C-alpha cells in the first residue's frame, strides 16, 4: 500500500518503503478509530432514541423576533486579492492571487487571470484549527512547543516585507504570506480570522443523529484518556476532528521516532520536521475518513431495525430508564451536591461576570455598527433621495454581517474575555472556545437584524414615494433595533448557560468518576437486553450530574438579568407581538437590490452563456501613494538561504515584528451622527423605559422543579454549540423532576 503521504515520509526520514514510522502511524490510527467506532455505535443508538422521542413528544422554544436568512451568502464571495506566499518547494516568495468563496475555503492561483478563466487552483486551504499570526515572533513562540527541543527556535525563513501573515496549525502544513502595507495586513488579518472562525463553528446541527453521536463518542474517548475539559481542536469536518484526536497522542511518539533521523542544517531540520508532521497528518486524515465512513455506513444499515424497536417499546424503554436513573441518583446525588457546594457555587458568579462583560460589550458594538450604517444611509438618501441610490447602499448593508473588517470592532470586544486563574482550576484549555462561539452568535444576530430590516424596508417601499424615504428608513430602523435588543438578550443568556455548563460539568465528572464509576456496571444488569442499546448507565450518570448543577446555573443567570448593567431582559418579560405577519416575510429570498432598482449588467462567458458576476462582500483595497501588488506571479523574493545575516539584523527584525503586530481595525465612516446605542459607558441602560419594549407577563422560567419546556429549549433547541461538547441528552430530566 503506497500513498503520496507515505512517499513523503520515506523521502524525508530516509528509510526503506513502509518504514517503522509509517507502520506506527497506521497502527496508532487503527487503535484510536477502533475505540472511537465502538463508542460511536453505542452513542448512535442513544441519539436515535432521543430523536424519535423528541419527534413524538415534541417541545417548545421561545420565538425569536428577528427573521433568519436561510442562505446568507448566495451568489456571494468574501474577498480576493494578491499576497506574497512562501513556497516550500523552492524556498522562494511568489506573488499569487487568493480567492475566498462563501465556503471560506481559501483557493490560490498563479495569477488573477487563472482565476478569471476558471482554471483549477494551485491549492485550497481549510482553516479549521488554525491560528492567524501577524509576526514571526508570535510564530516562533508557538512552534517552539511543537518542534523537537534540539531543533531550536530560530526562524528558518525571512519575510519579503515587514507585514507577515501566517496560518499556523499544530499538526498540518503552515502557510506563510506577507503584504506591502499595514492596511493590507489589517484587512487580510480580519479576513483570515473570519475563515478560521467559520471553519471552527462545529458540525452541522441538521444531522440530528450523526452529530450528537459523533461528539459524544469523541468526548467519551477523551474522558477515557483522562481529558475532561474543553478541547480547542474539536473543529472542522469529522475526519479532521478524528485526525486531531489521533495526533494528540501520536505526536510525542513521532518526535521520538523522527527527530534522531533528521540531518542537515538547523533550518533544514526545522523545515523537514514540519513537512513530516504535515505528511503524517494527511495520512492519518485519509485513514480516519475511510474508517469513519465504514462505521457510519454500518450504523445507517442498522438504523431501520433500531428505530422499529424504539417505536414498538418506547413506553417500556422510558420506564426502564427512569428506574435506572432513580437508582443511580441515590448513589451519585449526595456526592454531587457536596462537590457543588464546596467547589462550584463559590465560583459561579465570578465566572458569569467574566463571561458577561466582554460578551455584552460585543453585542452592544454590533448594535452600534448596525445603527451607524443605517444613519449613514439615511444621510446619503437626503442628498440623493432616489430608490436607485437607496438600493446601492442596501447592496452593501445586506452583507454587513459577513464583512470581516466592519465586524472586527465587534469581535475584538469579546477577545478581551479572560478566565484568569479559573482556567486551570476547571481544566479549560483556552478562552478561545467561548470567544469564537460568542463571535459566531454576534454575526448571526447582525445578519438577522440586517435581513429583517431589508425585508421590512422592501415591503414599505412598495407603497411609499421617494419623498418619504428617510421617514420610512427611520421607522424600519426603530422596529428592528427594538427586536434586536430582545433577541440579543435571549441569545446571550443561552450562551452564558451553555458556557457555564461547559466549564463545570467536565470538572464535576472528573472529580466524581473515581468514586462513582466502579459502581455503575451493576446498574447495567438491571436493564433488559432488548433495551440495552438505548439505555447506557454512563450517559445516565452524566445526566444526573448535569441536573444537579442546572438549577444553580439557571438561577445565577436569572439573577444577573435583573442587574441593569448587564442589559438583559428578565425571563418573565416577553416582547409583545407587534408584527403578527412578519414571520411570513422570513420565507422570502434575499433581495437583489441592484437588480430590482438599479439594474445589473450581465456578462457573457467564453461559451456564450449569460452569467451574473459573483458579488464580493469585502471590496478590493486601494492604498493612496503606494504601489499595488502586481497581479502576475512573476515576482520572486529570495528565501532565507539567500539573505545575508548580519550582527545587527536581530534588533531590526524585532522592531519590524513589533510594528507589524497590530490589531485589525474596521473602516470607519466619519460621521457626526448621534450614538446608535442607548447604552451608557458602563454598559447600563440610560433610560430603562426607552430601552425596554412593551411587555406582557408570563410565569418565571425557573420554578422549584425546572420547567420542562424551558430546560428542553436550553439544552437541545439551541444553535450549534461552541465546541460541540454541550450535552444533548433529550428528556432525561423528565424522570428527575
C-alpha positions in Angstrom: 0.0 0.0 0.0 1.7 3.2 -1.2 0.3 6.7 -0.9 1.7 10.2 -1.5 2.0 10.8 2.2 3.9 7.5 2.7 6.3 8.5 -0.1 6.9 11.9 1.6 7.7 10.2 4.8 10.0 7.7 3.1 11.9 10.6 1.4 12.1 12.8 4.5 13.0 10.2 7.0 15.4 8.5 4.5 14.1 5.0 5.3 13.1 2.0 3.2 9.5 1.6 1.9 6.8 1.1 4.6 9.1 2.3 7.4 8.5 1.7 11.0 7.3 5.3 11.2 4.5 4.7 8.7 3.6 1.4 10.4 3.5 3.1 13.8 1.2 5.8 12.3 -1.2 3.3 10.8 -1.3 1.2 13.9 -2.0 4.1 16.2 -4.7 5.4 13.9 -6.3 1.9 13.8 -6.3 1.7 17.6 -7.9 5.1 18.1 -10.5 4.5 15.4 -11.4 1.1 16.8 -12.2 2.5 20.2 -14.0 5.5 18.7 -16.0 3.2 16.4 -17.3 1.2 19.4 -18.3 4.3 21.3 -19.9 5.8 18.1 -22.1 2.7 17.6 -23.3 3.0 21.3 -24.0 6.7 21.1 -25.7 6.4 17.7 -28.4 4.2 19.2 -28.9 6.6 22.1 -29.0 9.6 19.7 -31.6 7.8 17.6 -33.8 7.1 20.6 -33.6 10.7 21.7 -34.6 12.0 18.2 -37.5 9.6 17.9 -38.7 10.5 21.3 -38.4 14.2 20.5 -40.4 13.7 17.3 -43.2 12.0 19.2 -43.4 14.2 22.3 -42.1 17.5 20.8 -41.1 20.6 22.7 -41.5 24.3 22.6 -39.0 27.2 22.4 -39.2 31.0 22.6 -40.0 32.6 19.3 -37.2 35.0 18.1 -38.3 38.4 17.0 -35.9 38.8 14.1 -36.1 36.9 10.8 -33.4 34.4 9.9 -31.9 34.2 6.4 -31.6 30.7 5.1 -28.8 31.1 2.5 -27.0 34.3 3.5 -24.1 34.2 1.0 -25.9 33.0 -2.1 -24.1 34.2 -5.2 -21.5 36.0 -2.9 -17.8 35.7 -2.2 -15.9 37.1 0.7 -12.7 38.6 -0.6 -10.0 38.2 -3.2 -6.6 39.8 -3.8 -2.9 39.2 -4.2 -0.5 38.0 -1.5 3.2 37.1 -1.4 3.3 33.4 -0.5 6.4 31.4 0.7 6.9 28.3 -1.4 8.5 25.3 0.4 9.5 23.5 -2.7 11.9 26.2 -4.0 12.3 28.4 -0.8 11.1 31.5 -2.7 8.4 34.1 -2.2 6.0 34.4 -5.0 3.0 36.7 -5.7 -0.2 34.8 -6.0 -3.9 35.5 -6.3 -6.2 34.4 -3.5 -10.0 33.9 -3.6 -12.2 33.4 -0.5 -15.6 32.0 -1.6 -18.8 31.6 0.5 -17.4 28.2 1.9 -14.5 30.1 3.5 -12.0 27.5 2.0 -9.3 29.7 0.5 -8.2 29.0 -3.0 -5.0 30.3 -4.5 -3.9 30.7 -8.2 -0.8 31.7 -10.1 -2.5 34.9 -11.0 -5.9 36.6 -11.3 -6.2 35.6 -15.0 -6.1 31.9 -14.0 -9.0 32.5 -11.6 -11.0 34.5 -14.1 -10.5 31.7 -16.7 -11.9 29.2 -14.1 -8.8 27.1 -14.0 -8.2 24.7 -11.1 -6.5 26.4 -8.2 -2.9 25.6 -7.2 -4.2 24.7 -3.8 -7.0 25.1 -1.3 -6.7 26.0 2.4 -9.1 24.7 5.1 -8.5 26.9 8.1 -10.1 24.6 10.8 -7.8 24.6 13.8 -5.5 27.3 12.6 -4.3 30.4 14.3 -3.6 33.7 12.3 -0.4 35.4 13.3 1.0 38.8 12.3 4.7 38.4 13.3 7.5 35.9 13.1 7.9 36.3 16.9 4.4 35.0 17.5 5.0 32.2 15.2 8.3 31.1 16.8 6.6 31.2 20.3 4.0 28.7 19.0 6.2 26.3 17.1 8.8 26.1 19.9 6.3 23.9 21.8 5.8 21.7 18.7 9.3 21.1 17.4 11.7 18.6 18.9 13.7 20.5 21.6 17.1 20.3 19.9 15.8 21.9 16.7 15.9 25.3 18.4 13.7 28.3 18.0 15.5 30.3 15.3 13.2 31.1 12.3 14.0 29.2 9.1 12.6 31.9 6.8 12.9 35.7 6.3 9.8 37.6 5.3 9.8 39.5 2.0 8.2 42.5 3.7 7.7 43.7 7.3 4.0 42.8 7.3 3.7 39.0 7.5 0.6 36.8 7.9 1.0 33.2 9.0 -1.6 30.4 9.2 -0.3 28.1 12.0 -1.7 24.6 12.7 -0.4 22.3 15.4 -0.1 19.3 13.0 -0.8 20.3 9.4 1.1 22.5 7.0 1.8 26.1 7.8 1.2 28.9 5.3 3.4 32.0 5.1 2.2 35.2 3.5 3.1 38.9 3.5 1.8 42.1 2.1 3.2 45.5 1.2 1.4 47.8 3.6 0.0 47.8 7.1 -3.5 48.5 5.9 -3.5 45.4 3.7 -2.2 43.4 6.6 -5.1 44.5 8.8 -7.7 43.7 6.1 -6.3 40.3 5.3 -5.9 39.5 9.0 -9.6 40.2 9.5 -10.5 38.0 6.5 -8.3 35.1 7.6 -9.7 35.3 11.2 -13.2 35.0 9.7 -12.2 31.9 7.7 -10.9 30.3 10.9 -14.0 31.3 12.9 -16.3 29.8 10.2 -14.3 26.6 10.0 -14.3 26.1 13.8 -18.0 26.7 14.1 -18.8 23.0 14.6 -20.6 20.2 12.9 -24.0 20.6 11.2 -26.9 20.6 13.6 -29.2 19.5 10.8 -27.8 15.9 11.3 -29.9 15.2 14.4 -28.4 11.8 15.0 -24.9 11.8 13.5 -23.7 15.0 15.1 -24.6 14.2 18.7 -23.4 10.6 18.3 -20.1 11.8 16.9 -19.5 14.5 19.5 -20.4 12.3 22.5 -18.2 9.5 21.2 -15.2 11.9 20.9 -16.0 13.3 24.4 -16.2 9.9 26.0 -13.0 8.8 24.2 -11.1 11.8 25.6 -12.5 11.2 29.0 -11.2 7.7 29.0 -7.7 9.2 28.3 -8.1 11.5 31.3 -9.0 14.7 29.3 -12.3 16.1 30.7 -12.0 19.8 29.9 -12.6 21.8 26.7 -10.7 20.9 23.6 -9.6 23.6 21.1 -9.2 21.0 18.3 -12.8 20.0 18.2 -13.2 21.8 14.9 -13.6 21.1 11.2 -15.1 18.1 9.5 -15.3 14.7 11.3 -12.2 13.4 9.5 -10.2 16.5 10.7 -11.5 16.1 14.3 -10.6 12.4 14.4 -7.2 13.2 12.9 -6.6 15.7 15.7 -7.7 13.0 18.2 -5.1 10.6 16.8 -2.3 13.2 16.5 -2.9 14.3 20.1 -1.4 11.0 21.3 0.8 10.3 18.2 2.8 13.5 18.1 5.1 12.7 21.1 5.8 9.3 19.7 6.5 10.7 16.3 9.0 13.2 17.8 11.0 10.3 19.4 11.0 8.3 16.2 11.8 11.1 13.7 14.0 13.7 15.4 17.1 11.5 15.7 17.0 10.8 12.0 16.8 14.5 10.9 20.0 15.6 9.2 21.5 18.8 7.8 21.5 22.4 8.9 19.2 23.7 11.6 16.8 25.4 9.2 16.6 22.3 7.0 15.8 20.1 10.1 13.1 22.6 11.1 11.5 22.6 7.7 11.7 18.8 7.3 10.1 18.2 10.7 7.1 20.3 9.7 6.8 18.7 6.3 6.9 15.2 8.1 4.2 16.3 10.5 2.0 17.5 7.6 2.6 14.3 5.7 1.6 12.2 8.8 -1.4 14.4 9.4 -2.6 13.9 5.8 -2.0 10.1 6.0 -3.9 9.9 9.3 -6.8 12.0 7.9 -7.2 9.7 5.0 -7.3 6.6 7.2 -9.8 8.3 9.6 -12.0 9.4 6.8 -12.2 5.8 5.4 -12.8 4.1 8.8 -15.3 6.7 9.9 -17.4 6.3 6.7 -17.3 2.5 7.3 -18.6 2.9 10.9 -21.2 5.4 9.7 -22.4 3.1 7.0 -22.7 0.2 9.5 -24.9 2.3 11.8 -27.1 3.6 9.0 -27.7 0.0 7.8 -28.9 -0.9 11.3 -31.0 2.3 11.7 -34.3 0.9 10.4 -34.4 -2.1 12.8 -33.3 0.1 15.8 -36.0 2.7 15.0 -38.6 -0.1 14.7 -37.7 -1.4 18.2 -37.8 2.1 19.7 -41.3 2.9 18.3 -42.6 -0.5 19.5 -41.2 -0.4 23.0 -41.0 3.4 23.6 -43.0 3.4 26.9 -41.1 0.4 28.3 -37.7 2.0 27.4 -38.7 5.2 29.2 -40.0 3.4 32.3 -36.8 1.3 32.4 -34.6 4.4 32.1 -36.5 6.2 34.8 -36.0 3.2 37.1 -32.2 3.1 36.5 -32.0 6.9 36.9 -33.5 6.8 40.3 -31.1 4.1 41.4 -28.0 6.0 40.1 -29.3 9.2 41.6 -29.3 7.6 45.1 -25.6 6.8 44.7 -24.4 10.0 43.0 -26.6 12.8 44.2 -25.3 13.4 47.7 -21.7 13.3 46.4 -22.6 15.7 43.6 -24.3 18.1 45.9 -21.4 18.2 48.3 -18.9 18.9 45.4 -21.3 21.5 44.1 -21.5 23.3 47.4 -17.7 23.3 48.0 -16.2 23.7 44.5 -18.8 25.1 42.2 -21.2 27.5 43.8 -18.5 29.9 45.1 -17.2 30.4 41.5 -20.5 30.7 39.5 -21.0 34.5 39.9 -17.3 35.4 39.2 -17.2 33.3 36.1 -20.5 34.6 34.9 -19.3 38.2 35.3 -16.1 37.4 33.4 -18.3 36.0 30.5 -20.9 38.7 30.6 -18.9 41.9 30.4 -16.9 41.4 27.2 -19.8 39.5 25.5 -22.3 42.3 26.3 -19.9 44.9 25.0 -19.5 42.9 21.8 -23.3 42.7 21.2 -23.6 46.4 22.1 -20.9 47.1 19.4 -22.9 45.0 16.9 -25.9 47.2 17.6 -23.8 50.4 17.2 -22.3 49.3 13.9 -25.7 48.4 12.5 -27.1 51.7 13.7 -24.3 53.7 12.2 -24.7 52.1 8.8 -28.4 52.9 8.7 -27.7 56.5 9.8 -25.1 56.9 7.0 -27.6 55.5 4.6 -30.3 58.0 5.8 -27.9 60.9 5.4 -26.9 59.9 1.9 -30.6 59.4 1.0 -31.3 63.0 2.0 -28.7 64.1 -0.6 -30.0 61.8 -3.4 -33.5 60.7 -2.5 -34.0 58.1 -5.2 -34.7 54.4 -4.8 -31.7 53.7 -7.0 -29.3 55.4 -4.6 -31.0 53.6 -1.7 -30.6 50.3 -3.5 -26.8 50.9 -3.8 -26.5 51.4 -0.1 -28.6 48.4 0.7 -26.4 46.2 -1.5 -23.6 46.9 0.9 -25.6 46.8 4.1 -27.2 43.4 3.2 -23.8 41.7 3.6 -22.7 43.7 6.7 -22.6 40.6 9.0 -20.1 38.9 6.7 -17.8 41.9 6.2 -14.8 40.8 8.4 -13.3 44.3 8.5 -16.5 46.1 9.6 -17.3 43.4 12.1 -13.8 43.3 13.5 -14.5 46.0 16.1 -17.3 43.8 17.4 -15.2 40.7 17.5 -12.4 42.5 19.4 -14.7 43.3 22.3 -15.2 39.6 23.0 -11.5 38.8 22.6 -10.9 40.6 25.9 -12.6 37.6 27.7 -10.4 36.2 30.4 -11.0 33.5 33.0 -7.7 34.1 34.8 -6.8 31.5 37.4 -10.2 29.7 37.0 -9.0 28.4 33.6 -6.5 26.0 35.2 -8.8 25.1 38.1 -11.6 23.9 35.8 -9.4 22.4 33.0 -10.4 25.0 30.4 -7.8 24.7 27.6 -8.3 28.3 26.3 -11.0 31.1 26.4 -10.9 30.9 22.6 -13.6 28.2 22.7 -16.0 30.7 24.2 -14.7 33.7 22.3 -15.3 32.1 18.9 -18.8 30.9 19.8 -19.8 34.4 21.0 -18.4 35.9 17.8 -20.5 33.4 15.7 -23.6 34.4 17.6 -22.8 38.1 17.1 -22.5 37.5 13.4 -25.8 35.6 13.3 -27.6 38.4 15.2 -26.2 41.1 12.9 -27.4 39.1 9.8 -30.8 38.6 11.4 -31.1 42.3 12.1 -30.0 43.2 8.6 -32.2 40.7 6.9 -35.2 41.8 8.9 -34.6 45.4 8.1 -34.3 44.8 4.4 -37.4 42.7 4.3 -39.5 45.3 6.2 -38.0 48.2 4.1 -38.6 46.4 0.8 -42.2 45.8 1.8 -42.6 49.5 2.8 -41.0 50.8 -0.4 -43.8 49.3 -2.5 -46.3 51.8 -1.1 -44.0 54.8 -0.4 -42.9 57.7 -2.6 -39.3 58.9 -2.8 -40.0 61.9 -0.7 -40.8 59.7 2.3 -37.7 57.5 2.1 -35.9 58.9 5.2 -39.0 58.6 7.4 -39.5 55.0 6.1 -35.9 54.1 6.9 -36.3 55.6 10.4 -39.5 53.6 11.1 -38.0 50.4 9.9 -34.8 51.0 11.9 -36.7 51.6 15.2 -38.7 48.4 14.8 -35.6 46.3 14.1 -33.5 47.8 16.9 -36.2 47.0 19.3 -36.3 43.4 18.2 -32.5 43.2 18.2 -32.4 44.2 21.8 -34.8 41.5 22.8 -33.2 38.7 20.7 -29.7 39.6 21.7 -30.7 39.3 25.4 -32.1 35.8 24.8 -29.1 34.7 22.8 -26.6 35.9 25.4 -28.5 34.2 28.3 -28.5 31.0 26.4 -24.7 31.4 25.7 -24.0 32.0 29.3 -25.8 28.9 30.4 -24.0 26.8 27.8 -20.6 28.2 28.8 -21.2 27.6 32.5 -22.2 24.0 31.7 -19.1 23.6 29.5 -16.9 24.8 32.4 -18.4 23.0 35.3 -19.7 19.6 34.0 -16.3 18.2 32.9 -14.8 19.3 36.2 -17.6 17.5 38.2 -17.3 14.4 36.1 -13.6 14.3 36.7 -14.0 14.6 40.4 -16.9 12.2 40.8 -15.8 9.4 38.3 -13.2 7.8 40.6 -15.7 7.0 43.3 -18.9 6.6 41.2 -17.7 4.8 38.0 -16.9 1.5 39.7 -20.5 1.2 40.9 -22.1 1.8 37.5 -21.7 -1.6 35.9 -24.0 -3.2 38.4 -26.8 -1.0 37.2 -26.4 -2.2 33.6 -27.6 -5.6 34.8 -31.0 -4.1 35.7 -31.6 -3.2 32.0 -33.4 -5.6 29.7 -31.2 -6.8 26.9 -33.6 -5.5 24.3 -33.3 -2.0 25.8 -29.5 -2.1 26.5 -28.7 -0.3 23.2 -30.8 2.7 24.2 -30.0 3.0 27.9 -26.4 3.4 28.9 -25.5 3.9 32.5 -22.5 6.1 31.7 -24.9 8.6 30.0 -27.4 8.5 32.8 -24.6 9.2 35.3 -23.7 12.3 33.4 -27.4 13.3 33.2 -27.7 13.1 37.0 -24.6 15.3 37.4 -25.9 17.7 34.8 -29.2 18.0 36.5 -27.6 18.7 39.9 -25.9 21.8 38.7 -28.5 23.1 36.3 -30.7 24.8 38.9 -27.8 26.8 40.2 -26.7 27.9 36.7 -30.2 29.0 35.7 -30.7 30.9 39.0 -27.4 32.7 38.5 -28.3 33.8 35.0 -31.8 34.9 36.2 -30.3 37.0 39.0 -27.9 38.6 36.5 -30.7 39.5 34.2 -32.2 41.7 36.9 -29.0 43.8 37.1 -29.2 46.8 34.8 -25.5 46.9 34.0 -25.8 43.6 32.0 -28.6 44.8 29.7 -30.5 41.6 29.9 -34.3 41.2 29.9 -35.8 39.3 32.8 -37.1 35.8 32.0 -40.5 36.9 33.0 -40.5 39.5 30.2 -41.6 38.8 26.6 -41.8 41.2 23.7 -45.4 41.9 22.6 -46.2 40.5 19.2 -46.4 43.8 17.3 -45.7 42.2 13.9 -48.0 39.2 13.6 -47.4 38.8 9.9 -43.6 39.5 10.0 -42.7 35.8 10.0 -44.3 35.5 6.6 -41.5 37.6 5.2 -39.0 35.1 6.5 -39.8 32.8 3.7 -38.7 35.4 1.1 -35.2 35.1 -0.5 -32.6 37.7 -0.2 -33.4 40.8 -2.1 -31.4 41.7 -5.2 -31.4 45.5 -4.6 -29.2 46.4 -7.6 -31.2 44.2 -10.0 -34.6 45.4 -8.8 -33.9 49.1 -8.5 -30.5 49.9 -10.1 -30.2 47.2 -12.8 -27.3 44.9 -13.4 -25.2 44.1 -16.4 -25.0 40.5 -17.4 -21.7 39.1 -18.7 -21.1 36.5 -21.3 -18.5 33.8 -20.7 -16.4 32.0 -23.2 -19.2 29.6 -24.0 -21.6 32.4 -24.9 -23.8 31.8 -21.9 -25.1 34.6 -19.8 -23.9 34.7 -16.3 -24.0 37.1 -13.4 -20.8 38.2 -11.7 -20.4 36.8 -8.2 -20.5 39.8 -5.8 -17.8 40.3 -3.3 -18.5 41.2 0.3 -15.2 43.0 1.0 -14.0 45.5 -1.6 -10.5 45.4 -3.0 -8.1 47.6 -1.2 -6.6 50.7 -2.7 -3.8 52.4 -0.9 -3.1 56.0 -1.9 0.6 56.8 -2.6 1.7 53.1 -2.6 2.0 50.7 -5.5 -0.4 47.8 -5.6 0.9 44.3 -5.7 1.3 43.1 -9.3 -1.4 40.6 -10.3 1.1 38.4 -12.2 3.1 35.8 -10.3 6.5 36.7 -11.8 7.9 38.4 -8.7 10.2 36.2 -6.6 11.9 37.2 -3.4 14.9 35.3 -2.0 14.4 32.8 0.8 16.4 32.7 4.0 19.4 30.9 2.4 19.9 33.8 0.0 19.7 36.6 2.6 22.9 37.6 4.4 22.7 37.5 8.2 24.4 40.4 9.9 25.1 41.2 13.6 22.6 43.9 13.9 19.9 42.1 12.0 18.2 40.6 15.0 17.4 44.0 16.5 16.0 45.3 13.2 13.8 42.2 12.9 12.4 42.8 16.4 11.4 46.3 15.5 9.8 45.2 12.3 7.8 42.5 14.0 6.7 44.9 16.8 5.5 47.3 14.1 3.7 44.6 12.2 2.0 43.1 15.3 -1.1 45.3 15.1 -4.8 44.6 15.6 -7.1 44.8 12.6 -9.5 47.7 12.8 -12.6 48.4 10.7 -13.0 51.0 8.1 -15.0 53.7 9.9 -17.1 56.3 8.2 -16.5 59.7 9.8 -19.9 61.0 10.8 -21.4 63.4 13.3 -24.5 61.3 13.6 -25.7 60.6 17.1 -24.7 57.4 19.0 -26.6 54.4 17.9 -26.8 52.7 21.3 -28.7 53.8 24.3 -26.1 52.0 26.4 -24.1 54.1 29.0 -20.3 53.8 29.1 -20.6 51.3 32.0 -22.9 49.1 30.0 -26.1 50.2 31.7 -29.2 51.5 30.1 -29.7 55.2 30.5 -33.4 55.2 30.3 -35.0 51.8 31.0 -38.4 52.7 29.7 -36.9 53.7 26.3 -34.7 50.7 26.0 -37.3 48.1 27.0 -40.2 47.2 24.7 -43.8 46.9 25.7 -44.0 43.7 27.7 -46.5 41.3 29.0 -46.1 39.0 31.9 -45.6 35.3 32.0 -44.6 32.7 34.6 -40.9 32.6 35.6 -38.7 30.2 33.7 -37.3 28.8 36.9 -39.6 27.0 39.4 -39.0 24.7 42.3 -38.9 21.9 39.7 -37.3 23.0 36.4 -39.9 23.9 33.8 -39.7 21.1 31.2 -40.2 23.1 28.0 -37.6 25.7 29.1 -35.0 23.1 30.1 -35.6 21.3 26.8 -35.1 24.5 24.9 -32.0 25.4 26.8 -30.2 22.1 26.2 -31.4 20.9 22.9 -33.2 23.6 20.8 -30.1 25.8 20.6 -27.8 26.6 17.7 -24.7 24.5 17.2 -22.7 24.6 20.5 -19.4 26.5 20.7 -17.2 23.4 20.8 -19.7 20.6 20.1 -19.3 19.2 23.7 -22.6 20.6 25.1 -24.6 17.7 26.4 -27.5 16.5 24.3 -29.5 14.1 26.5 -33.1 14.7 25.5 -35.8 14.1 28.0 -33.5 12.9 30.8 -34.9 15.5 33.1 -38.5 14.1 32.7 -37.6 11.3 35.2 -35.6 13.6 37.5 -38.0 16.5 38.2 
